[in-house]
């Protein structure tokens, strides 16, 4: 999902009836990985979204795509779009330059709409922007070539027209991470990745992303992950809100979608007002000056002394720090990052400074506060991360945490892997060669 300004949220409405589900077969001989990592770029103020680099085709062509847990389609402009598409930070994808490219044909399983002989899409957003084009299959690699992540076949969209926000945004396209539809996570899990898991870690500038597992170097945490089950579309049941020890709400509060593609977070009026009142009281106690009705003046050190907000999802507590519920609009100016408007959801502002794991095999989400790495440009190095441009180490965060609520599965499946990694990798390679 996406936003424009601070007043509304855009919902994807597909003109084709029903969401196609595409499962691509695993290719014989492909080795499987525990995790693939990539840098994220973006922020809440200038770009108002977070995007990753992907390489598409053979040889790989770089495309910047917004990471969006609110939708399930990966798409971007192609060279045939011409004046139908806007100018973005990367050139349009050129199908003729890829030896592994093919159009998805009408009649193929999962195709619900056609344009001539090709499978097509036509998507509108609530505020009026739209994209349309044709689907194709090609190989996709997360991150840039230096990461040495593996490639896998994925169905993607080739824009033939963009309007409004899609036309003016800096990133080239969008990568839908939701379940169903043209699902890149499912496609890669059927191919080079071991697990249908991904994780996001959003910082004030940039962040990190992994597919297939997690990497503690890229998402450092000091406390165990807490887990809660999710409903369809990553919807979580909220059971209480606490602010600095003050109980604001208890009992069932409502259901909220976790949506990285929406900039801000949106609550019912009663919750927004109560949270605002608590923040204003904390600012008064710290003698912090408000420069407008929704913005205060404070240094980063002063913001670090503000209380955390704690959201309870089942038995799991999610920490929303001050640098999450307030965003840095300009130097020493911090503004509310949440608003009152339906539909009610938890956007990128809610996900800040937390490592969040989406375990789609167990239908649960795990989170823990994290010092997410920061990136402003593709040339940046993140402090504390060694060998940033080297090959993937695939050092997965403890699999006992990934399977926290399922000890039997951990003992029978993951413990042997954590103890005998070299033998496990060799076994996978032998299986691959036999396929």
N, C-alpha and C positions, 0 to 999 in steps of 0.2 A: 504494500500500500504506500501511498505518497501523500504529501501535504503541500499546500501553498499558503504562505502567510501563517496566521495563528488561529483561524476561525473555523476550519472544517477539515474533515478527513475524507479522502477519496476512496471509494470502494470500487473494486474491479467488477465490471459487469460484462460477461462474455455474451456476445450475440449468438454464438453457436450454443445449442441447447445441450447441457451436460458437459462435464469436464472429461476429456479423454485421458486415459491412463495408459502410459506406454512403458513397457518393460523390455529393455534391450538385452539380448542374450550376452552372456559373458563369453568373450572370445577365447578360444583355446590358446594355451601357452602364455596367457597374461599373468604376471606375478601380482600378488595382492599386497597392499600396504596397510599398516595400522592407522596412519594419519597423513594427511597432506596439509601443509600450512601455506598461508598467504597473508600479505599485509593488507590492511584496510586503510583507505584514505577518506577524508571528509570531516565534517563538523556539523554543529547544530545551527550555525549562524550564516556562514557564507554559502556553503554548498547545500546545507540543510538535509544532508543524506550521507550515507557511508557506502563506499564502493570498493570492489576488489578488481584486480586485473586478472583476466583469463587469456589463454592462448587458444585460438580456434583454428582448426584446419592443419594441413600439411603442405609447406611449413607453417608454423603457428603465426597467426596474426593477432596482435594485442587488441583487446576490447575491454573497456572499463564498464563495469556493470554494478548497479546499486544492489546491495544484498537486502532481499525483501522476504521476510518470513510471512508476509501477508498475502502472497500470491505464489503461483506455481509455474510460471512461464519464464523462460530465459530467452531474451530476444534483443536485437540491436539493428541498426541500419546496415544495409548492404549497398554495394556500388550502384545497383539499379534504381535506388531510391531517388537519386538526383535531387531536384528541387523539392521533392516531397518530404525530405527530411532536413533537419537543422544541422548546424555545424557543432561538432563535439570535440572533446580533447583527443580522440583517436580517429583515424580515417575509417570510412565505412569498410566493412568486411567484403573482400573480393572473392566470390565463389570460384571464379575461373583460375585463381591462383592456388587453389587447394586441390591436391590430387585425391583426397579422401572425401570430398564433398559429394552429396547427392540430394536431390529434392525428394521430399516425402510425397508420394503419389496418392491421389484420390483412391479410396478403396482399401488402403492399408489399415490394419487394425488400430483403432484409436483415433482415426481421422473423422471428425464430425462436420467439417465444412470444407468446401472446395472452391477454388478459383481456376477454372479451366481444368487441367489435369493435375494440378498441385493441391496439396492440403493447405488450407489457409486459416487465418484468424482475423478477427475484427473486434477490438476491445475498446470500450468506452469507460471513462472515469467520471465520477459524479460532477466534478467541476467543469467538465466539458472537453478535456483533452482526450485524445484517442490515438491508437496505433493499429495498423493493419498490415498484413503481409502474408508470406508463405513460409511453411515449415520446411526445414532441411535437416539432414543428419550429417554430422561431422564429429571429429574427435575434439575433445575439450581438455585443457590442462589448467588446473587452478594455479594462479600466480604466474610469475615470469619464468623464463627458461632457466635462470640461475638456481631456482628452487629445486630443479630436477624432479618435480612431481610427475606422476605418470599420467598418461592420456587415456581417455575412454570415450566411446561413442555416445553421443547425446543428441536428442531431438531439440532443435532451437528454432527461433523465429527470425526471419529476415524481413525487416521493416520495408514496406514500400511507401508508407506514408506515416508522418508524425504530426501531431497538432499541439499547440499550446505548450504545457510544461515539458512534454517529451521532446519538443522541438528546440527548446531553449536551455535545457539542463546541460551541465558540463559533461557528466559521464555519458558514454555512448548508449548504454541500454540498461537492462534490468535482469537480475538473476533471481527467479522465484525459488524460495526454499521451502514452500509449504508442501504438504502432502497432496498427492493426486496431480492431475493435469500433466503438463510436460515437465516431469520432475527430474531435475539434474542430480539431486541427491540419490534418488532411487536408481537412476541410470548408472552412476558411478559406483554405487554399492553392488550392482550387478556385474560390474566390470573390474577395475583395478583396485577398488577399496574393499577392506575387510568387513566393515560394519556400516549400517545405515544410521550414522551419527554425524552431527556437525556441531560446531561451537563458535560463538562470537564473543569478542571482548572489545567494547567500544570505549575509547578514550576521548578527551576533549578535542584532540586532533588525531584522526586515524584510529588504529587498533589492529586486531589480528583475527584470523578466521582459520578454522581447521575443518577438514572433511574426513570422515572415517574413524575419528577418535579425537583425542585432545593432546596437546603438548604443553607440559608444565613450564617450559622455558618461554613459550610464547604467551602463556596465560598464567603467570605466577600467582599462587594463592597461599595463604598462611593458615587457613582453617579448612575443615572438610567441606565438601559439597553437600548441600541440602537438596532433597529431591521431593518433587510433587508430581502426581499424575496430571496429564492434560487431556482435554477433550479435543474434538475435531478442530482443526485450524489453530492449534496451540492456544486454546482457551483455558484459562486457569480460574478456579474458584477462590475468591478472596474472602478470608474469614476474620480479618481484623486489621486495624492500622494503629500503630503506636508511634509517638513522636517524642524522643528523648525521655522515655519513661512514662509519658502521659498517654493514657489509652484514649484514642480519638473515636474508634469504632470497635465493637466486638460482635461476634456472631457473624452470620453470613452477610457479606457486604454486596456481593454481586459477582458476575463472571466477566472476565476481561481477556481480550485477545492480546498475545504478545507479538507485536508487529514492528520489526526493525525498519521497515520501509516508510513508516510514518514518523515524522520528525518529533512531534510532541506527544504528551499523554493526555487522555481525556477521561474525566470523572463526572459522575452526577453532581449537581450543584451543591448538595449538602456536604459531600466529601471534599470538594474543592474549597468551599468556604472554611470548613473546619481546619483543613491543612494550611490554608493561607493564614488564618488566625494564629495558629501555633507558630508559624515561621515569623510572623510579625512580632509576637511576644518574645521569641528568641532574639530577634534583632534589637528589640527594646532593651532587653537585659544586657546585651553586649554593646549598647550605645552606638549602633550602626544606623546611619542616616538613609532614609528612603529618598530617591531622586525622582520617583514617579509613583503612580499607584501600584505598579507591579515590579519595580526595579529598585535595588538598593546599591549603596556604594560600599565596597569592602575589598580588602586585599585577599589574595589567595590564602594567606595564613589565617586571616580572620574567618574566612569561610570554612576552613578546616576545623574551627572550634564550634561551629554550629552543630546541633544535634542531628543524628541520623533519624530517618523515618524507617520504621520496620513494618513490612507488609507480611501478613501471615497467609500462606497458601497451604491449607491442610495442616500438617505438622512441621512444615518448613517455614523458616523465617528469611525473608529477603531484605537485605540492607540497601536502602536508597539514601546515599550520602547527600550532603548539602550541594556538592558540585554535580548533582543529578537533578534534584528538584529545583535548583536554580542553575541557569546557564550563563556563561560569560558572553555578554553582548558586546562589550567593548572594555577597554582597560579599566579594571576595578568596578565595573558595572555589571551586576548580576540580576537576572530577571526570572520570574516564574517560568518553568518549563512545562507546566500543565495548565489545562483549561477546562471549561465546562461546555461540553457539546457531545451529542451522540454521533456515532456509536462509541461506546466507552471502551477504550483500549489503552494498552501500555506500549508507548512508542519508543523510539531510540533514546529519548531523554530519560526514560525509566531504566534502560539497559546500561547506562553509563557506569564505567568503573566496576563492572562485574564480569566474571567469566561465566557464560551461560551455555550449558550443554543441552542440546536437543537430541535425546535418545529415542529415535523413532521406532526402534525394535521393541523397547519396553514401554513405549508410550508415556514417557516421563521427561521432565525438565529438571536439570540440576543447576545450582548457582552458588557462587561464593565471591566475596569481594576480591578484586584483583587490581594490581598495578598494570593495567593494559599498556602495551607499548604504543608509542606515539609516532606517527608519520605524517608529514606535511606534503612531501614530494617523493617521487620515485627514487630519488638519490639519497634520501635520508637513511641514517643508521639509527637503530633504537638503542639507547643506553642499556647496558646490562645484558644484551643478547649477543653472544659470540657466534661467529660463523654464519652471520645473517644471510649471506648470499650463497652459502654452501649447500650441499645436498641435504635433504631432509634426514633428520635423526630419528624421527618417528618415536620420540620418547613419550609414550602415552601417559597421561595422568593416571594415577592408580586405578586399575580396572576394578579394584574392590569398591571404589567410589562409584564407578559407572554402574555396577551391579549391586549397590548398597542394600537394596531391599530384597535381593534374591541371593542369599548366601549359598544355597545349594548350587545355583548356576555358576557362581564364582568358583566354588571349590572344584566343581567337575569340569569347568571349561576354561576359566581364565587363569587360575593359579598355576597350572602346568605351563602356560605360555609365559607368565612373568618369571618363572624359574628356569625355563629352558628355551629362551628366545632363539638361539642359533639353531637348535634342533627343530623348533617349530617352523622357522622360515624354510629350512631345507625340506621339511615335509610338504609344505605348501608348494614349493617349486616342483617336487616330484609329482604331486597331484596335478599341477598345471600341465606338466609335460605329458601326462597320461591322458589328458582330455582331448 
